[in-house]
Amino acid sequence: MTSAMKQQGELVLAPRHLALVRRLLHTHAPHHRAYAFGSRVVLKPGDRNRLKPHSDLDLVLEGPPLKPEQSFALRDAFSESDLPMRVDVVEAGDLPTAWNIRA
């Protein structure tokens, strides 16, 4: 999983949580590349101080459109996981064209 939008930064996520996110993505969206964005991606070390423990994880998936059952299964897996934050997933094709997910 990569943290990228127009700029790259550091994804602030505990190693065990990152491993779980990767495992769920591999299980439910194996043909997609995931990018993190939002408050959990910090551009400067000082930005880490702004991050709240409950801040959600925003992910965008790049790849073929997910089938509805895949999308529901992925969202359910994140919801039922032991992650201490909500995970919001959006597909790249659903983003405005002005958003460039490639760094």
VODOVEX-616652 format. One record per residue: residue in three letters; x, y, z of N, C-alpha, C, O in turn. Coordinates in steps of 0.02 Angstrom, whole numbers, padded with zeros to 5 digits, always signed. Layout:
alaXYZXYZXYZXYZ
...
This chain:
met+00042-00058+00000+00000+00000+00000+00045+00061+00000+00096+00063+00034
thr+00025+00110-00038+00064+00171-00046+00025+00229-00019-00037+00231-00022
ser+00060+00278+00007+00027+00340+00026+00046+00392-00025+00103+00415-00028
ala-00002+00411-00067+00013+00458-00119-00051+00493-00143-00103+00461-00148
met-00046+00555-00156-00095+00591-00195-00052+00633-00241-00022+00606-00288
lys-00047+00697-00231+00000+00736-00271+00068+00737-00238+00119+00746-00272
gln+00070+00727-00172+00133+00726-00136+00135+00661-00097+00084+00633-00077
gln+00195+00636-00085+00202+00577-00044+00215+00598+00027+00245+00650+00040
gly+00192+00557+00073+00203+00569+00143+00210+00503+00179+00216+00450+00148
glu+00208+00507+00245+00214+00448+00287+00145+00427+00310+00107+00468+00336
leu+00129+00364+00302+00066+00337+00327+00076+00321+00401+00118+00280+00419
val+00036+00353+00443+00042+00343+00515-00009+00289+00535-00069+00300+00540
leu+00019+00230+00545-00022+00171+00561+00024+00122+00597+00079+00109+00574
ala+00001+00094+00651+00041+00045+00687+00057-00014+00641+00014-00033+00600
pro+00116-00044+00646+00134-00099+00602+00083-00156+00601+00069-00184+00548
arg+00055-00173+00659+00005-00228+00660-00059-00208+00624-00092-00251+00594
his-00076-00144+00627-00136-00120+00591-00123-00118+00516-00167-00136+00476
leu-00063-00097+00497-00046-00096+00426-00047-00167+00398-00072-00178+00343
ala-00021-00215+00436-00021-00285+00414-00093-00310+00404-00107-00345+00355
leu-00138-00291+00449-00208-00312+00442-00240-00279+00382-00277-00312+00345
val-00227-00215+00371-00255-00180+00313-00231-00214+00249-00270-00227+00204
arg-00166-00228+00246-00139-00261+00186-00171-00330+00175-00187-00349+00119
arg-00180-00368+00230-00209-00435+00224-00281-00430+00198-00301-00469+00155
leu-00320-00383+00225-00389-00376+00202-00393-00354+00129-00435-00377+00091
leu-00348-00308+00110-00346-00286+00040-00327-00343-00005-00356-00352-00059
his-00278-00382+00015-00256-00439-00026-00312-00491-00034-00319-00521-00087
thr-00350-00500+00019-00405-00549+00017-00463-00525-00026-00490-00563-00066
his-00482-00461-00019-00543-00437-00051-00533-00395-00114-00580-00385-00152
ala-00473-00370-00124-00459-00329-00184-00388-00345-00209-00346-00301-00212
pro-00375-00409-00225-00306-00430-00241-00278-00399-00305-00217-00399-00314
his-00320-00374-00349-00296-00347-00412-00295-00270-00412-00296-00239-00465
his-00293-00242-00354-00295-00169-00347-00233-00144-00310-00203-00179-00270
arg-00216-00083-00325-00164-00048-00288-00200+00002-00243-00245+00037-00264
ala-00179+00004-00180-00212+00048-00131-00166+00106-00114-00106+00099-00107
tyr-00197+00164-00109-00162+00225-00088-00198+00253-00028-00260+00255-00026
ala-00161+00275+00021-00189+00308+00079-00186+00384+00068-00139+00409+00037
phe-00236+00419+00093-00236+00491+00091-00273+00517+00152-00300+00477+00191
gly-00274+00580+00161-00310+00609+00218-00265+00619+00278-00204+00622+00272
ser-00296+00623+00336-00260+00643+00397-00208+00593+00419-00162+00612+00455
arg-00212+00530+00400-00162+00481+00420-00099+00482+00378-00051+00446+00392
val-00098+00523+00326-00038+00532+00286-00010+00601+00304-00041+00652+00290
val+00049+00600+00334+00080+00663+00355+00138+00679+00309+00176+00635+00288
leu+00145+00743+00293+00198+00766+00248+00260+00788+00286+00315+00785+00259
lys+00250+00810+00349+00306+00833+00390+00301+00800+00458+00246+00786+00481
pro+00357+00786+00490+00355+00753+00556+00310+00789+00606+00277+00757+00646
gly+00309+00855+00605+00267+00893+00651+00193+00881+00642+00154+00891+00688
asp+00173+00859+00582+00103+00846+00568+00076+00786+00608+00016+00780+00618
arg+00121+00743+00632+00100+00685+00671+00062+00706+00734+00018+00670+00757
asn+00079+00765+00760+00048+00789+00821-00026+00805+00812-00065+00805+00860
arg-00046+00820+00751-00116+00837+00737-00160+00775+00731-00221+00779+00736
leu-00129+00717+00722-00166+00655+00711-00199+00633+00775-00167+00627+00827
lys-00263+00620+00772-00300+00595+00830-00300+00518+00827-00301+00490+00772
pro-00299+00485+00884-00298+00411+00885-00357+00381+00847-00351+00326+00820
his-00414+00415+00846-00474+00389+00814-00481+00412+00741-00531+00397+00709
ser-00432+00449+00715-00436+00472+00645-00447+00413+00598-00416+00361+00605
asp-00491+00423+00550-00506+00369+00503-00448+00359+00454-00404+00401+00448
leu-00450+00303+00420-00402+00287+00367-00439+00292+00301-00487+00256+00290
asp-00415+00336+00258-00446+00345+00192-00404+00309+00140-00343+00320+00135
leu-00436+00265+00101-00401+00227+00049-00435+00237-00017-00497+00242-00022
val-00395+00241-00069-00421+00241-00138-00391+00179-00172-00332+00165-00165
leu-00433+00144-00209-00411+00084-00244-00405+00098-00318-00451+00127-00349
glu-00350+00079-00346-00338+00087-00418-00338+00017-00449-00303-00028-00426
gly-00379+00007-00500-00383-00057-00533-00452-00064-00564-00489-00016-00570
pro-00468-00125-00585-00534-00136-00616-00589-00123-00565-00579-00131-00505
pro-00647-00101-00588-00702-00088-00542-00717-00150-00500-00719-00206-00526
leu-00728-00140-00436-00748-00195-00393-00819-00215-00408-00861-00173-00422
lys-00832-00280-00406-00901-00303-00411-00936-00282-00346-00903-00277-00294
pro-01001-00271-00348-01035-00250-00287-01023-00296-00227-01013-00272-00171
glu-01022-00361-00239-01011-00407-00184-00940-00402-00156-00930-00411-00096
gln-00891-00386-00199-00823-00374-00175-00820-00311-00132-00789-00310-00078
ser-00851-00259-00156-00852-00196-00120-00884-00204-00051-00857-00180-00001
phe-00941-00237-00048-00975-00248+00016-00932-00291+00062-00927-00277+00122
ala-00902-00344+00035-00861-00388+00076-00800-00351+00104-00782-00361+00162
leu-00769-00309+00064-00711-00270+00087-00732-00222+00142-00699-00218+00194
arg-00785-00186+00132-00808-00138+00182-00829-00174+00247-00815-00150+00302
asp-00863-00230+00239-00882-00269+00298-00821-00296+00335-00819-00294+00397
ala-00771-00319+00298-00710-00345+00330-00676-00291+00370-00653-00303+00426
phe-00672-00230+00343-00642-00175+00381-00685-00158+00442-00658-00147+00496
ser-00749-00156+00433-00794-00139+00488-00791-00190+00545-00794-00171+00603
glu-00784-00254+00528-00783-00307+00578-00713-00322+00604-00705-00365+00648
ser-00663-00289+00578-00594-00303+00598-00579-00273+00667-00620-00238+00696
asp-00520-00287+00691-00497-00260+00755-00463-00192+00747-00433-00167+00795
leu-00468-00162+00689-00438-00096+00680-00472-00045+00725-00534-00045+00731
pro-00433-00002+00758-00463+00047+00804-00488+00110+00770-00501+00160+00803
met-00494+00108+00704-00518+00166+00667-00564+00142+00611-00560+00085+00589
arg-00606+00188+00589-00648+00175+00530-00604+00178+00468-00557+00217+00465
val-00620+00136+00419-00584+00138+00355-00634+00156+00301-00685+00122+00292
asp-00620+00209+00265-00661+00231+00209-00626+00212+00144-00567+00228+00135
val-00662+00178+00100-00633+00155+00037-00670+00186-00021-00732+00186-00023
val-00632+00213-00069-00661+00240-00130-00621+00211-00188-00561+00199-00182
glu-00654+00201-00244-00619+00177-00303-00595+00237-00345-00630+00288-00349
ala-00537+00230-00375-00507+00285-00414-00554+00310-00468-00557+00370-00481
gly-00591+00266-00499-00637+00285-00552-00694+00329-00528-00728+00361-00569
asp-00706+00330-00463-00759+00371-00435-00735+00440-00413-00775+00482-00393
leu-00670+00452-00418-00642+00516-00398-00646+00567-00454-00645+00548-00513
pro-00650+00630-00438-00647+00682-00490-00581+00677-00528-00530+00658-00499
thr-00581+00693-00591-00520+00687-00632-00465+00732-00607-00407+00719-00621
ala-00482+00785-00571-00431+00831-00545-00387+00797-00492-00331+00818-00479
trp-00413+00744-00461-00374+00707-00412-00328+00660-00449-00350+00617-00487
asn-00264+00669-00439-00215+00625-00471-00186+00580-00417-00149+00603-00374
ile-00203+00515-00419-00179+00470-00366-00108+00446-00378-00078+00415-00335
arg-00081+00461-00436-00012+00440-00449+00035+00496-00428+00026+00555-00445
ala+00086+00475-00392+00135+00524-00369+00181+00544-00426+00226+00585-00417
